Amino acid sequence: MPTLPIIDLLIFLGWTTLAAGGLLKAIYIATSYRPTLFSLTPSDLLLVALSLLGLALTLAARTWVRLNEPRLTANRRAVASRDAVSRAVAQDQLAAAQPPAPAPVPAENAPEPAYGWQRIR
């Protein structure tokens, strides 16, 4: 089901409700008569209009995200792989810049352990 007609309908209803609330508010200010539209005051109509327009905006944003999700996901993956490659290159450069580790000491020349009971020869 296409969402664009629903979004258009919500926007139309929101602006119509806002205009009706403005008209009622103008009558409130100009006269002592207090009309209502389906027992809704101008402030009630303002809340209804804001709700309808907010729903239209939310639906439009959700539709946009759903349509652009594959492209956004691909961009995110590309950035993540590029970062992983740059980290690997930086680690390789760091490893190449460090001096080589000293050679291990042969077992026959290894020092005696200095903890606990000393070995007796």
C-alpha positions as CSV (number, residue, x, y, z in Angstrom):
1,M,0.0,0.0,0.0
2,P,1.5,3.4,-1.0
3,T,2.1,5.7,1.9
4,L,2.3,9.0,0.0
5,P,-1.5,9.4,-0.2
6,I,-1.8,8.7,3.5
7,I,0.9,11.3,4.3
8,D,-0.9,13.8,2.0
9,L,-4.2,13.1,3.7
10,L,-2.6,13.6,7.2
11,I,-1.1,16.9,6.1
12,F,-4.3,18.1,4.6
13,L,-6.3,17.1,7.7
14,G,-3.7,18.8,10.0
15,W,-3.7,22.1,8.2
16,T,-7.5,22.0,7.8
17,T,-7.9,21.4,11.6
18,L,-5.4,24.2,12.3
19,A,-7.4,26.6,10.1
20,A,-10.6,25.7,11.8
21,G,-9.0,26.3,15.2
22,G,-7.7,29.6,14.0
23,L,-11.2,30.6,12.8
24,L,-12.7,29.6,16.1
25,K,-10.1,31.6,17.9
26,A,-10.8,34.6,15.8
27,I,-14.5,34.3,16.7
28,Y,-13.6,33.9,20.4
29,I,-11.5,37.1,20.2
30,A,-14.0,39.2,18.2
31,T,-17.3,38.3,19.9
32,S,-18.6,37.1,23.2
33,Y,-19.9,33.9,21.5
34,R,-18.0,30.7,22.3
35,P,-18.5,28.3,19.4
36,T,-17.1,24.8,19.4
37,L,-16.6,22.3,16.5
38,F,-17.8,18.9,17.6
39,S,-17.3,20.1,21.2
40,L,-13.6,20.9,20.5
41,T,-12.2,24.3,21.5
42,P,-9.5,26.1,19.5
43,S,-6.8,24.7,21.8
44,D,-8.2,21.2,21.3
45,L,-8.1,21.7,17.6
46,L,-4.5,22.9,17.8
47,L,-3.5,19.7,19.6
48,V,-5.3,17.6,17.0
49,A,-3.6,19.5,14.2
50,L,-0.1,19.1,15.8
51,S,-0.8,15.4,16.3
52,L,-1.8,14.9,12.7
53,L,1.2,16.8,11.3
54,G,3.5,15.0,13.7
55,L,2.1,11.6,12.5
56,A,2.6,12.7,8.9
57,L,6.2,13.7,9.6
58,T,6.9,10.4,11.4
59,L,5.4,8.3,8.6
60,A,7.4,10.2,6.0
61,A,10.6,9.8,7.9
62,R,10.0,6.1,8.4
63,T,9.3,5.6,4.7
64,W,12.4,7.5,3.8
65,V,14.6,5.4,6.1
66,R,13.0,2.2,4.8
67,L,13.7,3.2,1.2
68,N,17.3,4.3,1.9
69,E,18.2,1.5,4.3
70,P,20.2,-0.6,1.9
71,R,22.3,2.4,0.8
72,L,22.9,3.5,4.4
73,T,23.8,0.0,5.5
74,A,26.3,-0.4,2.6
75,N,27.9,3.0,3.5
76,R,28.2,1.9,7.1
77,R,29.8,-1.4,6.1
78,A,32.2,0.4,3.8
79,V,33.2,2.7,6.5
80,A,33.7,-0.1,9.0
81,S,35.8,-2.2,6.6
82,R,37.9,0.9,5.7
83,D,38.5,1.6,9.4
84,A,39.4,-2.1,10.0
85,V,41.9,-1.9,7.1
86,S,43.4,1.3,8.4
87,R,43.8,-0.1,11.9
88,A,45.5,-3.2,10.5
89,V,47.9,-1.1,8.4
90,A,48.7,1.1,11.5
91,Q,49.4,-2.0,13.6
92,D,51.7,-3.4,10.8
93,Q,53.6,-0.1,10.6
94,L,53.9,0.0,14.4
95,A,55.2,-3.5,14.5
96,A,57.7,-2.7,11.7
97,A,58.9,0.4,13.6
98,Q,59.7,-1.4,16.9
99,P,63.2,-2.9,17.4
100,P,63.4,-6.7,17.3
101,A,62.9,-8.5,20.6
102,P,66.0,-9.9,22.4
103,A,66.8,-13.5,21.8
104,P,65.6,-15.9,24.4
105,V,68.1,-17.2,27.0
106,P,69.1,-20.9,26.6
107,A,67.7,-23.2,29.3
108,E,71.2,-24.3,30.6
109,N,72.1,-20.7,31.3
110,A,68.8,-19.7,32.7
111,P,68.9,-18.1,36.2
112,E,67.6,-20.1,39.2
113,P,64.2,-19.2,40.5
114,A,64.4,-16.9,43.5
115,Y,61.2,-17.8,45.3
116,G,60.2,-20.4,47.8
117,W,62.8,-23.0,48.9
118,Q,66.0,-22.6,47.0
119,R,67.2,-25.7,45.0
120,I,70.0,-27.5,46.8
121,R,72.8,-29.0,44.6
